[in-house]
Amino acid sequence: MAKTKVLMKLGGRKHLGEMRWKGALELYDKVYCVCTYRDPAWEISDDRVTIIELARTPLTKNLIGILVRTKSWRAFAWLNWLLVFLVRALNRDWLAAIRAVEADDILCSYGDYDLSDLTYLLAKPALRGRVVRAYKETRPEYNFFEVQAFQNAERIVLYHEALKQFIEKKYGSVFFTGKQVLIGPDENVLPSCILDRIRYQPKLSAQDGKVHVVILTFRVDSAPNRSRDEGRYYYLDLIRSLIDAGLVVHLHCARYNDDNGVNRYALLAQEREGEFYMEPPLEMKHSTGAEEWARSCEILSRYDAGILHNIVEDSSVSEFDRINVPHRYFAYEAAHVIPLVQRGNSPVLERRFAEKHCGFVFDRLEDIQNVLQTDAQFETQTYESYLQQIFAKETEL
């Protein structure tokens, strides 16, 4: 009888979710998801998936709350360690359940905001086997959890050399010395169960001769937000500029944040009827099935090009966005929508476009009119191949 192949995924709230994990079940007989917080809306219902969830007792919850608040206080590492040991002591049953799993591969992902680093740190004494830390999203500030995850992982996966340099800027040029760092693979690629289902629709531009640009985002703000997100979800100025450049704009958004009770996107859609459309949100959530994901890609496939970033000058958020390859990039690629970046704003994506001919770089918004002459070659790597690559033996890399 063949041995059962097991994957263990270490995460925070984002512990499984998203249809890419259906791709994991194409490669593994069993998946164990170790998490600090279980969100049923992000689950995949499959009897091959087992959740090992940290008990959210009031004391554990409060200790984790303190950890989250103090993780950026470099001088308080001793306090963080004390709190980690206390959480471990309070959750010995959780550690025992982890220790009982014989995993072939252990993956810690996704970013600095989802508590995957903390989950790894808490679970480390119980882990049996090497850990691959795949990292996607971070911020400029020091993060105790981030440091510990990097220092303890056997292999670190980063989607680009620029992300490695971004992290070294925070922690020093020798931060990765002695570590096995794999550069290139990106966790946001979609699984074959989505890619194989997409049926592409005719382009709207074929009907009216105009270039149709899509903005795909979870939410938008009706007023510039200079707090946590520093204006990155304020798209009104960008939309107006796109319209003035002769483009038709389609906004697929799930949540509109009003400005003192006024949805300024709705006002703009009335003002620029036929040039700006507020479209229904697409089904690309963590709980969305493969059929709905594929259908959303089919709807996207009507458009010619897609906005990737709303860069805000001199903001710490946009400092990372300049090197980030966002989720929507892979949705656009799957839907055969040409992703757009402005020259100088996203050097990582610019290089990717130049190497793979998979996007369009413009100097002025008016240049986007030329996107229809682009012979784009869309990326089709699957999540299954991503997992095979990051867990390959050293001799296979």
TORSEGU-823917 format. One record per atom (N, C-alpha, C): x, y, z. Coordinates in steps of 0.001 Angstrom, whole numbers, padded with zeros to 6 digits, always signed. Each point is the difference from the previous one (the first is absolute). Layout:
XYZ;...
***
This chain:
+000839-001195+000000;-000839+001195+000000;+000877+001250+000000;-000324+000943-000871;+000788+001223-000089;-000146+000830+001264;+001086+000652+000385;-000006+000842+001193;-000858+001232-000237;-000782+000385+001003;-000805+001217-000073;+000918+001215-000009;-000205+000876-000975;+000829+001206-000088;-000720+001141+000700;+000700+000670+000920;-000629+000976+000887;+000676+001369-000118;-000820+001026-000104;+000459+001387+000058;-000523+000637+001275;+000864+000725+000711;-000432+000810+001134;+000158+001463-000379;-001082+000757+000152;-000003+001431-000307;-000112+000783+001300;+000976+000875+000260;-000012+000862+001177;-000498+001372-000414;-001062+000459+000636;-000547+001304-000352;-000687+000638+001173;-000394+001266-000175;-000802+000650+001009;-001454-000212-000356;-000739+001052-000224;-001380-000149-000442;-000040-000540-001433;+000954+000432-000796;+000055-000442-001400;+000694-001355-000050;-000585-000987+000635;+000680-001274+000160;-000249-000961-001139;-001118+000110-000657;-000264-000855-001153;-000632+000889-001049;-001293-000003-000083;-000698+000937-000870;+000502+000011-001426;-000707+000687-000843;+000346+000208-001381;+000129-001319-000752;-000448+000029-001229;-000051-001220-000776;+001377-000548-000357;+001062+000769+000217;+001317-000559-000292;+000283-001220+000865;-000682-000092+001153;+000251-001170+000836;-000664-001256-000543;-000938+000141-000918;-000460-001170-000743;+001153-000563-000823;+000864+000907-000443;+001184-000447-000720;+000902-000837+000881;+000125+000383+001274;+000821-000781+000928;-000527-001420+000135;-001319-000137-000028;-000602-001326+000152;+000150-000846-001265;+000501+000603-001073;+000370-000784-001171;+001329-000714+000221;+000803+000514+000936;+001336-000546+000243;+000109-000792+001299;-000864+000321+000973;+000097-000617+001315;-001275-000768+000331;+000184-001105+000729;-001159-000789+000425;-000697+000636+001196;+000767+000763+000772;-000529+000590+001230;+000659+001343+000231;-000792+000984+000441;+000522+001313+000343;-000406+000324+001431;+000967+000353+000832;-000261+000471+001359;+000241+001495+000042;-000989+000731+000434;+000093+001456+000076;+000123+000419+001450;+001137+000519+000356;+000274+000454+001355;-000217+001503+000037;-000882+000453+000899;-000356+001415-000020;-000247+000518+001412;+000056+001315+000139;-000304+000650+001267;-001431+000505+000056;-000655+000031-001162;-001381+000485-000040;-000704-000658-001167;-001129-000598+000249;-000734-000722-001034;-001186+000830-000468;-000031+000274-001287;-001084+000756-000593;-000760-000919-000946;-001203-000461+000391;-000744-000956-000840;-000233+000496-001412;-000076+001304-000188;-000257+000538-001337;+001172-000242-000945;+001161-000314+000546;+001188-000196-000815;+000367-001471-000140;-000889-000869+000386;+000292-001425+000012;-000245-000645-001355;+000642-001121-000222;-000341-000896-001089;-000556-001262+000641;-001194-000375-000415;-000643-001180+000563;+000524-001240-000706;+000860-000736+000678;+000572-001211-000580;+000470-000892+001149;-000353-001272-000052;+000366-000878+001108;+001486-000318+000030;+000744+000463-001004;+001455-000178+000017;+000706+001153+000703;-000765+000992+000436;+000556+001171+000672;-000333-000048+001484;+001024+000126+000839;-000183+000020+001451;+000511+001320+000560;-000816+000658+000792;+000375+001280+000611;+000508-000248+001415;+001169+000517+000311;+000536-000037+001364;+000030+001445+000484;-001027+000383+000724;-000208+001403+000370;+000395+000263+001447;+000702+001089+000202;+000353+000431+001347;-001269+000371+000759;-000134-000503+001199;-001185+000310+000807;-000004+001484+000364;-001064+000686-000370;-000054+001440+000239;-000650+000286+001351;+000642-000473+001051;-000478+000311+001338;+000241+001480+000273;-000728+000593+000953;+000207+001430+000279;+001450+000345+000305;+000695-000861+000764;+001374+000306+000353;+000909-000082-001225;-000141-001055-000798;+000809-000129-001216;-000272+001158-000950;-001259+000348-000155;-000367+001098-000887;+000638+001310+000450;-000007+000253+001302;+000600+001234+000522;+001514+000013-000178;+000634-001145+000224;+001449-000075-000167;+000395+000248-001457;-000750-000592-000916;+000287+000218-001421;-000251+001466-000365;-001026+000589+000581;-000266+001411-000241;+001170+000878+000411;+000619-000314+001129;+001168+000759+000450;+001170-000229-000951;+000173-001253-000424;+001078-000315-000943;-000133+000797-001288;-001205+000059-000511;-000228+000723-001253;+000309+001482+000161;-000338+000547+001168;+000247+001430+000227;+001469+000323+000227;+000770-000959+000505;+001400+000269+000347;+001005-000584-000990;-000480-000631-001077;+000908-000687-000933;+000980+000951-000683;-000366+001291-000104;+000883+000967-000669;+000897+000759+000972;-000043-000373+001270;+000837+000654+001011;+001300-000784+000148;+000992+000383-000727;+001252-000758-000050;+000605-000216+001389;-000126+000994+000858;+000603-000098+001336;-000764-000939+000927;-001171-000452-000419;-000823-000841+000871;-000043-001450-000471;+001068-000447-000668;+000042-001398-000448;-000119-000956+001187;+000580+000382+001141;-000075-000854+001188;-001453-000210+000433;-000816+001053-000118;-001412-000107+000356;-000726-000913-000983;+000324+000145-001268;-000624-000865-001004;+000327-001461+000260;+001249-000295+000318;+000377-001380+000297;-000755-000526+001221;-000134+000814+001032;-000725-000403+001196;-001449-000337-000338;-000617+000828-000809;-001389-000227-000390;-000135-001255-000864;+000965-000226-000882;-000020-001213-000830;+000063-001244+000871;+000891-000016+000981;+000116-001163+000889;-001279-000211+000804;-000644+001085+000408;-001249-000127+000755;-001110-000590-000880;-000094+000463-001248;-001023-000541-000907;+000261-001480-000261;+001252-000370-000185;+000325-001417-000191;-000397-000828+001225;+000306+000515+001183;-000316-000734+001226;-001502-000187+000172;-000773+000975-000437;-001457-000075+000124;-000642-000885-001065;+000769-000369-001013;-000574-000733-001133;+000815-001247-000323;+000281-000785+001026;+000781-001232-000196;-000749-001019-000848;-001325-000026+000107;-000770-000943-000828;+000132+000336-001479;+000000+001281-000308;+000173+000460-001379;+001365-000441-000530;+001045+000186+000797;+001341-000414-000402;+000084-001507-000162;-000681-000745+000877;+000016-001462-000107;-000664-000468-001291;-001080+000668-000402;-000689-000359-001245;+000904+000264-001205;+000769+001068+000050;+000937+000308-001082;+001117-001041-000032;+000522-000346+001170;+001112-000948+000103;-000394-001387-000522;-001263-000323+000051;-000467-001320-000432;-000039-000152-001517;+000129+001098-000728;-000087-000042-001463;+001379-000232-000604;+000101-000992-000861;+001225-000248-000754;-000183+000606-001394;+000447+001208-000159;-000198+000724-001254;+001191-000197-000925;-000295-000194-001272;+001062-000065-001001;+000552+001396-000281;-000892+000982-000033;+000388+001380-000266;-000727+000916+000966;+000698+001052+000466;-000586+000988+000897;+000190+001376-000630;-001111+000711-000170;+000028+001322-000637;-000555+001048+000944;+000766+001067+000195;-000467+001177+000736;-000127+001139-001013;-001191+000545-000127;-000235+001125-000906;-001260+000705+000505;-000061+001318-000163;+000099+000717-001228;+000815+001280+000209;-000417+000820+001019;+000667+001284+000188;+000132+000392+001453;+000307+001277+000203;+000240+000502+001352;-001285+000319+000747;-001120+000103-000714;-001234+000497+000608;-000962-001097+000441;+000236-001244-000389;-001002-001049+000184;+000299-000961+001155;+001027+000306+000800;+000397-000801+001162;+000579-001357-000378;+000354-000210-001260;+000643-001267-000358;+001365-000120+000682;+000736+001114+000100;+001276-000009+000715;-000189-000394+001464;-001024+000555+000631;-000261-000316+001404;-000389-001468+000162;-000819-000503-000905;-000378-001411+000064;+001242-000885-000061;+000895+000327-000903;+001249-000761-000122;+000808+000070+001293;+000122+001182+000550;+000781+000189+001214;-000585-000798+001166;-001320+000037+000144;-000641-000735+001094;+000119-001511-000191;-000117-000448-001240;-000031-001440-000273;+001374-000632-000139;+001055+000786-000090;+001312-000509-000348;+000471-001184+000846;-000168-000010+001330;+000503-001145+000776;-000652-001324-000384;-001174+000056-000637;-000725-001225-000324;+000159-000434-001452;+000670+000787-000806;+000106-000309-001422;+001036-001085-000251;-000354-000932-000877;+000881-001119-000336;+000332+000080-001482;+001119+000608-000307;+000398+000148-001386;+000389+001425-000321;+000572+000183-001173;+000456+001326-000406;-001203+000858-000398;+000155+001310+000190;-001066+000955-000302;+000436+000904-001144;-000872+000145-000988;+000200+000963-001079;-000841+001228+000322;+000649+001153+000089;-000708+001245+000266;-000132+000761-001313;-001193-000020-000578;-000272+000750-001223;-000584+001346+000388;+000632+001055-000472;-000363+001335+000473;-000436+000868-001155;-001093+000722+000214;-000580+000772-001081;-000138+001482+000329;-000502+000332+001179;-000336+001398+000286;+000585+000437+001333;+000561+001213+000025;+000617+000523+001211;-000084+001520-000009;+000480+000600+001076;+000019+001451+000150;+001384+000420+000493;+000317+001295-000025;+001358+000425+000345;+000370-000169+001472;-000977-000176+000898;+000282-000010+001425;+000591-001341+000478;+000813+000065+001039;+000509-001195+000675;-001168-000844+000503;+000132-001316-000116;-001055-000917+000426;+000649-001208+000662;-000203-000165+001309;+000594-001097+000763;-000377-001352-000589;-001273-000196-000359;-000447-001280-000555;+000722-000292-001312;+000111+001025-000827;+000640-000139-001308;+001448-000444+000159;+000714+000652+000912;+001408-000326+000235;+000143-001457+000418;-000818-000429+000944;+000115-001360+000510;-000338-001038-001064;-001001+000267-000807;-000374-000948-001055;+001125-000155-001005;+000606+001107-000404;+001111-000070-000945;+001196-000739+000592;+000284+000280+001257;+001178-000599+000613;-000154-001498+000218;-001222-000484+000119;-000226-001411+000307;-000350-000856-001213;-000364+000616-001114;-000384-000766-001179;+001221-000623-000669;-000171-001206-000524;+001077-000666-000717;+000149+000529-001426;-001122+000419-000581;+000037+000579-001335;-000936+001206-000026;+000438+001073-000634;-000793+001224-000120;-000302+000226-001475;-001273+000226-000323;-000426+000209-001378;-000499+001434-000154;+000627+000748-000904;-000370+001383-000272;-000245+000148-001496;-001026+000758-000374;-000374+000063-001405;+000957+000823-000863;+000876+000814+000650;+000920+000808-000788;+001167+000449+000871;+001127+000250-000646;+001182+000490+000706;-000282+001328+000696;-000906+000808-000566;-000324+001290+000604;-000639-000167+001377;-000771-001057+000207;-000575-000247+001323;+001097-000363+000991;+000967-000768-000432;+001143-000337+000856;+000733+001275+000411;+000219+000906-000938;+000673+001255+000305;-000841+000873+000927;-001306-000030-000172;-000914+000763+000866;+000123-000486+001444;+000084-001318+000180;+000120-000572+001343;+001382+000278+000583;+001024-000083-000824;+001357+000296+000480;+000132+001462+000409;-000763+000865-000625;+000019+001413+000378;-000490+000166+001440;-000915-000851+000410;-000521+000056+001371;+000958-000615+001013;+000574-001158-000376;+000704-000810+000990;+001504-000124-000217;+000523+000567-001084;+001430-000059-000234;+000360-000910-001167;+001119+000290-000637;+000396-000703-001218;+000377-001455+000243;+000291-000368+001253;+000406-001388+000283;-001176-000825+000526;-001196+000532-000098;-001166-000667+000599;-000218-001399-000557;+000262-000210-001291;-000253-001297-000621;+001260-000857-000128;+001099+000457+000587;+001245-000758-000086;-000188-001406+000570;+000426-000989-000760;-000119-001387+000451;-001359-000616-000228;-000938+000778-000547;-001346-000509-000249;-000149-000415-001467;-000813-001013-000215;-000327-000406-001358;-001189+000848-000462;+000245+000892-000941;-001024+000921-000484;-000319-000334-001455;-001261-000284-000267;-000460-000297-001352;-000748+001226-000525;+000491+000578-001083;-000574+001213-000565;-000806-000342-001255;-001234+000490-000075;-000774-000141-001223;-001413-000518+000148;-000215-001127+000692;-001366-000548+000097;-000939+000956+000734;-001231+000092-000467;-000993+000906+000581;-001247-000779+000387;-000377+000093+001261;-001116-000792+000523;-001351+000377-000593;-000116+001154-000612;-001301+000463-000485;-000444-000623-001314;+000804-000866-000583;-000440-000664-001224;-001233-000852+000304;-000837-000198-001006;-001267-000698+000177;+000134-001491-000303;-000853-000820+000604;+000063-001444-000244;-000644-000383-001325;+000307-001190-000463;-000524-000474-001284;-001509-000142+000012;-000600-000230+001181;-001452-000171+000063;-000740+001288-000371;+000685+001150+000055;-000567+001260-000486;+000414+000233-001450;+001286-000082-000272;+000523+000331-001324;-000628-000859-001093;-000255-001265+000299;-000535-000910-001021;-001477+000232-000296;-000681+000793+000848;-001439+000215-000170;-000354+001301-000733;+000964+000881-000196;-000306+001331-000528;-000395-000072-001476;-001123+000636-000330;-000450+000142-001383;+000009+001499-000326;+000843+000397-000918;+000258+001413-000247;-001098+000636-000841;-000376+001232+000386;-001046+000742-000690;+000606+000989-000998;-000793+000433-000997;+000498+001026-000933;+000310+001298+000741;+000989+000712-000475;+000380+001277+000609;-001047+001072-000312;-000291+000837+000987;-000925+001115-000223;+000545+000957-001053;+001312+000090-000095;+000610+000900-000978;-000305-000427-001434;-000288-001273-000182;-000343-000465-001346;-001355+000529-000443;-000821+000419+000972;-001334+000507-000316;-000002+001502-000262;+000802+000753+000774;-000062+001458-000131;+001323+000650-000394;+001067-000793-000113;+001289+000551-000407;+000723+000784+001074;-000540+000028+001221;+000617+000725+001104;+000748-000980+000916;+001054+000491+000637;+000758-000822+000932;-000714-000010+001347;-000305-001190+000500;-000701-000162+001273;+000993-000458+001068;+000100+000814+001041;+000934-000263+001097;-000788-000382+001247;+000470-001039+000716;-000676-000454+001206;+000844+000306+001227;-000684+000355+001092;+000615+000111+001324;-000663-001056+000872;+000783-000939+000469;-000498-001089+000850;+000533+000227+001408;-000914+000235+000951;+000425+000280+001371;-001077-000416+000988;+000418-000277+001215;-000957-000390+001037;-000852+001179+000448;+000640+001171+000169;-000743+001173+000453;+000594+001262-000586;-000804+001065+000044;+000472+001321-000402;-000492+001029+001020;+000733+001092+000121;-000368+001095+000892;-000491+001185-000823;-001037+000675+000486;-000514+001187-000679;+000732+001271+000406;+000853-000110+001007;+000823+001139+000419;+001427-000504+000211;+001002+000821-000265;+001378-000438+000221;+000196-000433+001451;+000517-001197+000178;+000208-000550+001332;+001495+000000+000287;+000433+000891+000858;+001426+000092+000288;+000378-000703+001293;-000861-000894+000480;+000325-000708+001237;+000734-001291-000330;-000582-001132+000311;+000702-001273-000152;+000383-000282-001460;-000938+000219-000920;+000230-000355-001401;+000567+001146-000817;+000088+001174+000576;+000699+001142-000591;-000468+000331-001421;-001291-000144-000229;-000562+000415-001272;+000038-001022-001114;+000485-001211+000234;+000151-000971-001082;-001355-000499-000519;-001084+000192+000780;-001326-000434-000445;-000861+001164-000500;+000619+001141-000184;-000699+001157-000562;+000306+000044-001495;-000961-000432-000832;+000231-000169-001432;-000631+001100-000850;-000699+000942+000602;-000754+000969-000793;+000880+000818-000941;+001118+000487+000497;+000874+000811-000848;+000552-000826-001161;+000385-001246+000286;+000515-000865-001045;-001072-000284-001050;-001221-000280+000451;-001085-000293-000944;-000276+001203-000895;-000054+001188+000582;-000218+001213-000806;+001101+000162-001044;+001233-000262+000399;+001119+000163-000936;-000076-001029-001124;-000408-001212+000315;-000144-001031-001026;-001084+000384-001009;-001110+000522+000515;-001087+000435-000888;+000471+001140-000893;+000704+000953+000589;+000484+001144-000773;+001001-000434-001077;+000626-001160+000217;+000943-000525-000993;-000709-000779-001105;-001340-000005+000033;-000770-000643-001051;-000304-001459+000228;+000147-000469+001235;-000210-001409+000323;-001345-000203+000682;-000575-001177-000161;-001222-000379+000707;+000413-000814+001224;-000510+000374+001171;+000447-000595+001260;-001130-000814+000631;+000345-001207+000446;-000940-000883+000690;+000575-000310+001383;-000760+000286+001042;+000440-000237+001374;-000781-001168+000591;+000703-001094+000292;-000593-001129+000703;+000432+000098+001462;-000942+000269+000870;+000321+000291+001398;-001076-000586+000905;+000418-000514+001149;-000944-000601+000944;-000518+000998+001028;+000807+001014+000335;-000409+000909+001077;+000386+001436-000333;-000976+000876+000131;+000217+001425-000230;-000080+000723+001344;+001063+000693+000360;+000000+000805+001218;-000392+001425-000366;-001118+000460+000556;-000530+001314-000347;+000819+001129+000618;-000187+001169-000543;+000569+001228+000547;-001144+000791+000622;-000130-000104+001327;-001104+000664+000714;-001360-000382-000600;-000160-001300-000262;-001258-000497-000516;-000175+000107-001497;+001032+000450-000702;-000092+000182-001451;+000930-000988-000701;-000568-000781-000918;+000804-000888-000830;+000410+000770-001251;+001211+000506-000019;+000448+000855-001091;+000264-000784-001286;+000137-001297+000101;+000134-000826-001197;-001333-000056-000745;-001088-000098+000754;-001324+000003-000629;-000265+001338-000697;+000424+001077+000626;-000164+001315-000623;+000819+000103-001288;+001232-000539+000041;+000850+000055-001186;-000584-000861-001127;-000582-001155+000352;-000608-000860-001020;-001169+000701-000686;-000758+000811+000753;-001098+000769-000601;+000536+001127-000880;+001062+000618+000505;+000588+001135-000722;+000665-000436-001300;+000663-001153+000026;+000740-000486-001174;-000621-001300-000508;-001299+000048-000211;-000734-001179-000482;+000568-000458-001345;+000203-001317-000107;+000575-000558-001216;+001514-000007-000008;+000603+000680+000978;+001462+000045+000105;+000515-000666+001270;-000865-000069+001022;+000364-000632+001267;-001171-000847+000490;+000293-001272+000292;-001030-000941+000431;+000356-000579+001366;-000953+000047+000928;+000129-000691+001278;-000571-001405-000196;+000892-000983-000075;-000401-001369-000301;-000229-000795+001292;-000756-001094-000077;-000216-000838+001192;+001324-000602+000477;+000125-000275+001302;+001219-000657+000498;+000135-001395-000596;+001224-000413-000238;+000257-001322-000546;+000197-001012+001120;-000326-001243-000289;+000118-001070+000998;+001425-000535-000006;+000855+000692+000724;+001397-000415+000129;+000412+000034+001465;-000898-000482+000853;+000250+000002+001438;+000714-001287+000408;+000371-000058+001267;+000700-001172+000514;-000905-001224+000050;-001303+000221+000064;-000951-001113+000084;-000619-000334-001355;+000410+000691-001049;-000613-000175-001311;+000456-001299-000654;-000938-000712-000623;+000314-001243-000675;+000651+000226-001353;+000535-001069-000571;+000727+000102-001260;-000896+000487-001139;-001253-000449-000025;-000908+000424-001068;-000236+001508+000056;-000213+000532+001210;-000232+001437+000149;+001268+000791-000332;+001148-000516+000422;+001269+000655-000342;+000156+000075-001519;-000250-001122-000661;+000151-000034-001456;-000988+000945-000670;-001227+000044+000511;-000998+000905-000562;+000432+001461+000170;+000595+000331+001125;+000498+001359+000214;+001114+000332-000988;+000868-000954-000262;+001055+000220-000988;-000599+000197-001391;-001086-000703-000289;-000679+000174-001290;-000550+001424-000139;-000580+000525+001071;-000499+001379-000030;+001160+000973-000215;+001114-000219+000716;+001180+000849-000178;+000524-000054-001429;-000147-001137-000636;+000601-000183-001324;-000591+000936-001053;-001099+000699+000314;-000598+000959-000945;+000852+001253-000147;+000855+000265+001000;+000749+001256+000021;+001362-000168-000663;+000553+001116-000429;+001289-000028-000692;+001177+000034+000963;-000100+000813+001041;+001138+000228+000878;-000484+000225+001429;+000907-000213+000972;-000381+000112+001408;+000999+000794+000815;-000515+000843+000899;+000831+000789+000907;+000502-000895+001134;+001292+000080+000292;+000585-000817+001069;+000179+000774+001298;+000509+001219-000087;+000313+000763+001212;-000592+001403-000080;-000374+000510+001151;-000353+001408+000133;+001098+000633+000859;+001094+000343-000641;+001184+000471+000714;-000242+001387+000599;+000293+000141+001281;-000089+001278+000695;+001422+000447+000322;+000393+001117-000544;+001373+000474+000178;+000327+000220+001477;+001221-000396+000376;+000551+000260+001336;-000765-000704+001120;-000705-001098-000295;-000676-000744+001069;+000757-001289+000270;-000003-000459+001254;+000682-001242+000350;-000687-001194-000636;-001315+000085-000197;-000741-001088-000636;+000469-000168-001441;+000113+001108-000720;+000412-000077-001396;+001476-000346-000146;+000780+000181+001042;+001401-000427-000045;+000068-001499-000259;-000883-000757+000647;-000040-001434-000263;-000721-000307-001311;-001078+000744-000284;-000758-000250-001233;+000885+000109-001237;+001043+000815+000071;+000871+000164-001160;+000742-001295-000348;+000152-000889+000955;+000679-001273-000289;-000961-001179+000074;-001253+000259+000278;-000961-001083+000206;-000586-000493-001325;-000275-001296-000049;-000777-000603-001083;-001328-000407+000633;-001069+000794-000171;-001229-000210+000768;-000828-001178-000507;-000984-000400+000837;-000914-001090-000362;-000601+000217-001386;-000443+001227-000249;-000769+000252-001218;+000843-000221-001264;+001308+000068+000125;+000849-000269-001163;-000298-001384-000570;-000113-001000+000880;-000215-001366-000463;-001439-000214-000463;-000945+000763+000565;-001375-000047-000510;-000051+000577-001412;+000696+001116-000223;+000051+000595-001334;+000654-000964-000997;+001111-000583+000396;+000687-000927-000900;-000903-001176-000361;-000697-000552+000990;-000892-001132-000255;-001126+000396-000947;-000470+001247+000116;-001121+000484-000806;+000437+000579-001341;+001308-000004-000274;+000547+000589-001228;-000310+001495-000087;+000182+000670+001139;-000084+001451+000103;+001434+000511+000193;+000430+000940-000815;+001391+000456+000046;+000206+000924+001206;+000834-000389+000958;+000246+000864+001164;+000821+001226-000376;-000278+001107+000699;+000618+001291-000308;+000849+000498+001158;+001133+000595-000299;+000767+000751+001000;+000573+001235-000676;+000125+001070+000777;+000624+001217-000512;+001501-000079+000197;+000732+000398-001004;+001451-000112+000055;+000565+000705+001231;+000835-000722+000731;+000627+000546+001192;-000741-000298+001284;-001288-000376-000072;-000779-000256+001214;+000173-001410+000545;+000214-000971-000889;+000056-001404+000423;+001146-000702-000730;+001237+000236+000431;+001153-000559-000723;-000011-001522-000086;-000514-000676+001020;-000045-001459-000035;-000916-000481-001114;-001180+000599-000084;-000933-000387-001049;+000502+000425-001381;+000656+001145-000076;+000579+000427-001275;+000969-001052-000532;+000872-000492+000869;+000966-001017-000423;-000711-001291-000378;-001038-000338+000745;-000759-001215-000303;-000655+000109-001381;-000574+001171-000267;-000641+000213-001300;+001026-000100-001130;+001186+000578+000231;+001036-000019-001031;+000488-001420-000275;+000115-000798+001064;+000523-001359-000141;-001036-000964-000576;-001263+000175+000418;-001021-000988-000364;-001039+000524-000984;+000097+001275-000359;-000949+000607-000942;-001447-000202+000457;-000217+000190+001295;-001302-000328+000603;-000742+001234+000516;+000437+001200-000387;-000665+001208+000472;+000390+001199-000855;-000484+001173+000410;+000192+001222-000780;+000482+001123+000921;+001099+000644-000382;+000559+001123+000753;-000310+001281-000767;-000587+000983+000701;-000336+001262-000650;+000713+001161+000686;+000274+001029-000772;+000571+001228+000545;-001101+000990+000364;-000986+000132-000896;-001156+000852+000241;-001252-000853-000137;-001060+000382+000673;-001232-000780-000072;-000504-000110-001434;+000257+001021-000798;-000420-000051-001403;+000659-001151-000759;+001163-000451+000483;+000711-001103-000668;-000781-001311+000068;-000910-000103+000980;-000762-001250+000163;-000859-000272-001232;-000280+001022-000791;-000738-000200-001250;+000714-001003-000907;+001299-000159+000185;+000786-000903-000847;+000013-001440+000506;-000695-000261+001091;+000057-001335+000593;-000587-001059-000934;-000900+000396-000884;-000618-000966-000915;+001012-000540-001011;+001116+000704-000169;+001037-000480-000912;+001028-000877+000696;-000198-000248+001288;+000944-000815+000766;-000263-001484-000232;+001044-000737-000305;-000108-001450-000161;+000394-000656+001320;-000919+000000+000947;+000291-000485+001349;+000072-001523+000044;+000920-000496+000826;+000138-001437+000239;-000309-000247+001476;-001183-000485+000284;-000483-000067+001377;+000605-001180+000759;+000282+000258+001289;+000586-001029+000869;-001061-001016+000415;+000384-001285-000018;-000973-001050+000311;+000523-001024+001005;+001028+000369+000781;+000491-000938+001007;-001117-000320+000988;-000078-001244+000451;-001032-000419+000941;+000534-000035+001433;-000925+000007+000944;+000408-000087+001405;+000651-001342+000299;-000426-001023-000685;+000614-001312+000205;+001490+000032-000350;+000334+000628-001132;+001409+000076-000393;+000787+000895+000954;-000669+001021+000555;+000641+000851+001010;+000428-000834+001205;-000910-000825+000519;+000332-000827+001162;+001131-000976-000315;-000042-000597-001164;+001065-000926-000379;+001350+000709-000043;-000005+001239-000444;+001253+000747-000115;+000569+000372+001363;-000835+000482+000907;+000540+000481+001277;+000415-001139+000928;-000541-001196-000214;+000374-001143+000843;+000989-000928-000673;+000491+000379-001179;+000969-000843-000700;+001258-000155+000833;+000645-001142-000126;+001264-000220+000693;+001046+000949-000556;+001003+000265+000806;+001027+000960-000370;+000626-000336-001348;+000171-001288-000285;+000634-000397-001248;-000872+000235-001207;-001342+000257+000257;-000925+000211-001096;-000228+001474-000291;+000462+000895+000878;-000260+001424-000157;+000816+000585-001157;
***
